[in-house]
Amino acid sequence: MSQELGKIEKPEVGSFKQNRKVMQVPLIYAGKDAPAEYAELFEKYWQQVAENIAKLESRLGSATVIFHETVSAGGDEGLKILETLNLKSHELACGRCRGEARLHCVEDPDMLTEVMDWERCLVMGFLNDKVATKVYEFYSEANRKRYQYISKAIDEALKDGDVALLFIREGHLVQFPPDIDVFSVAPPALDEIHRWARDRAAKREKGQEQPG
């Protein structure tokens, strides 16, 4: 069961006392050369995420378990890796790991790099439809196994009553056990980012904007 913060009625905390809880945060990235308008939305998004997490923690309890996709190690080593991937999620994770929270690894390095390699192949494009179909099949199967691994890792790491933060891309395939209540942290700025991306794509199609 997934609940989106600020968009549906929030249940009473008492009804979740025995269940494990996951606050799910969509991962949004920004490169050094990101357009100024997007960079502003990016900053706004992560500020709202921090505020929404704090509100949830005031109701559910502080997060003591941190999960972050594409980070193939836990603890301090994982935090160092995370710092190179996304400074915003790193900041939120570090702030909690200074207390009782700990970063848990949910990735198998071999599975992760296999998916990443197939993704690179898909981005490059193909001349032959048969090759494209075959590569997509390989990618889909590798991705399915990876998300199965992540699902199992989350289930094994969370104890009764634990509260966790999960940073993961939108559209993921993680399946949560029925005794894990999932709270989707999706602040208004996320919709603004989606709208910005759609508008930019439409302009490109009309030849009004150069890629970059």
C-alpha positions in Angstrom: 0.0 0.0 0.0 1.5 3.3 -1.1 0.4 6.7 0.3 1.4 10.0 -1.2 2.2 12.6 1.3 0.0 15.7 1.1 -2.3 14.2 -1.6 -4.4 11.7 0.3 -5.8 11.5 3.8 -3.1 10.4 6.3 -4.0 7.4 8.5 -3.6 7.4 12.2 -0.2 6.5 13.4 -1.6 3.9 15.8 -2.7 1.7 12.9 0.9 1.2 11.9 2.5 0.4 15.2 3.4 -3.2 14.3 4.2 -2.7 10.7 7.5 -1.7 9.2 7.5 1.6 7.4 9.3 2.9 4.4 9.4 6.6 3.3 10.0 6.4 -0.4 11.8 9.3 -2.1 11.9 9.6 -5.9 15.5 10.2 -7.0 16.0 13.3 -9.0 19.5 14.3 -10.4 21.0 17.4 -11.8 24.3 17.6 -13.7 26.7 20.5 -13.6 25.5 21.8 -16.9 21.8 21.6 -16.1 19.6 24.5 -17.4 19.2 27.3 -14.8 15.4 26.8 -14.7 15.8 23.0 -14.0 18.6 23.7 -11.4 16.1 26.0 -9.5 13.4 23.3 -9.6 16.0 20.7 -8.4 16.9 22.8 -5.4 13.2 23.4 -4.6 12.4 19.7 -4.9 15.0 18.6 -2.4 14.1 21.3 0.0 10.5 20.2 -0.1 11.6 16.5 0.3 13.5 17.4 3.5 10.5 19.2 4.9 8.1 16.3 4.1 10.4 13.7 5.5 10.7 15.7 8.7 6.9 15.9 8.9 6.5 12.2 8.4 9.2 11.4 11.0 7.3 13.5 13.5 4.4 11.1 13.1 6.1 7.8 12.4 9.3 8.1 14.3 12.9 8.8 13.1 14.3 6.8 10.2 17.0 4.4 11.5 17.5 2.5 8.2 18.6 4.2 4.9 18.4 2.5 1.5 19.7 4.1 -1.7 19.7 2.4 -5.1 22.9 2.3 -7.2 25.0 2.4 -3.9 26.8 -1.0 -3.8 28.1 -0.8 -0.2 26.7 0.1 3.2 27.9 2.1 6.2 30.6 4.8 5.7 31.9 3.2 2.5 28.4 3.5 1.0 28.1 7.1 2.1 31.3 8.0 0.3 29.9 6.4 -2.9 26.7 8.3 -2.4 28.5 11.6 -2.1 29.7 11.1 -5.7 26.2 10.3 -7.0 23.8 12.8 -5.5 24.8 15.4 -2.9 21.2 16.1 -2.0 20.3 12.5 -1.0 23.8 12.2 0.5 23.0 15.2 2.8 19.7 13.7 4.0 21.3 10.3 4.6 24.4 11.7 6.4 22.3 13.8 8.7 20.5 10.7 10.0 23.6 8.5 10.0 25.2 10.8 12.5 22.6 9.6 14.9 21.2 6.0 15.1 20.5 5.5 11.4 22.7 3.3 9.2 23.0 3.1 5.4 22.2 -0.5 4.3 23.3 -1.9 0.9 20.5 -3.2 -1.3 22.4 -3.6 -4.5 24.4 -6.6 -5.8 27.4 -5.0 -7.6 27.3 -7.6 -10.4 23.6 -7.2 -11.0 23.8 -3.5 -10.9 26.7 -3.2 -13.4 25.0 -5.7 -15.8 21.8 -3.5 -15.8 23.9 -0.4 -16.4 25.7 -1.9 -19.3 22.5 -3.0 -21.0 21.2 0.5 -20.4 24.2 2.0 -22.2 23.5 -0.3 -25.1 19.9 0.8 -25.3 20.9 4.5 -25.3 23.4 4.0 -28.2 20.6 2.8 -30.5 20.5 0.1 -33.1 20.4 -0.4 -36.9 18.9 -3.9 -36.6 15.5 -4.5 -35.0 16.3 -8.0 -34.1 19.4 -6.9 -32.2 17.3 -4.1 -30.5 14.7 -6.6 -29.4 17.3 -9.0 -28.0 19.2 -6.4 -26.1 15.9 -5.1 -24.6 15.0 -8.6 -23.5 18.4 -9.0 -21.8 18.0 -5.6 -20.1 14.5 -6.4 -18.9 15.5 -9.8 -17.4 18.6 -8.3 -15.7 16.5 -5.5 -14.3 13.8 -7.9 -13.0 16.4 -9.9 -11.1 18.0 -6.8 -9.7 14.7 -5.5 -8.3 14.0 -8.9 -6.9 17.3 -8.7 -5.1 16.5 -5.2 -3.8 13.1 -6.3 -2.6 14.6 -9.2 -0.6 17.4 -7.0 0.8 14.9 -4.5 2.1 12.7 -7.2 3.6 15.7 -8.8 5.4 17.1 -5.5 6.7 13.9 -4.1 8.2 12.9 -5.4 11.7 9.4 -5.0 13.3 8.6 -1.4 13.8 11.6 0.0 11.9 11.2 3.2 9.9 13.3 3.5 6.8 14.1 6.0 4.0 14.3 4.6 0.5 15.8 6.7 -2.3 14.9 5.2 -5.6 14.0 6.2 -9.1 10.4 6.6 -10.2 8.9 3.6 -12.0 10.9 1.1 -10.0 9.8 -2.6 -9.8 10.4 -3.2 -6.1 7.7 -5.3 -4.5 7.1 -4.7 -0.8 5.9 -7.3 1.6 2.3 -6.7 3.0 3.6 -5.8 6.4 5.6 -2.8 5.1 3.6 0.4 4.8 5.0 2.7 2.1 4.7 6.5 2.3 5.5 8.2 -1.0 7.3 11.5 -0.5 6.2 13.4 -3.6 6.2 17.2 -3.0 4.7 19.7 -5.5 8.0 20.4 -7.0 8.1 16.9 -8.5 5.1 17.7 -10.7 6.8 21.0 -11.7 9.9 19.0 -12.8 7.7 16.7 -14.8 5.9 19.6 -16.4 9.2 21.3 -17.2 10.5 18.1 -18.9 7.4 17.7 -21.0 7.4 21.3 -22.1 11.1 21.1 -23.0 10.5 17.9 -25.0 7.6 19.6 -26.9 9.8 22.6 -27.8 12.5 20.3 -29.1 10.0 18.5 -31.3 8.9 21.8 -32.7 12.6 22.9 -33.3 12.3 25.7 -30.8 15.1 24.5 -28.5 18.5 22.9 -29.1 19.4 19.9 -27.0 21.9 20.5 -24.2 
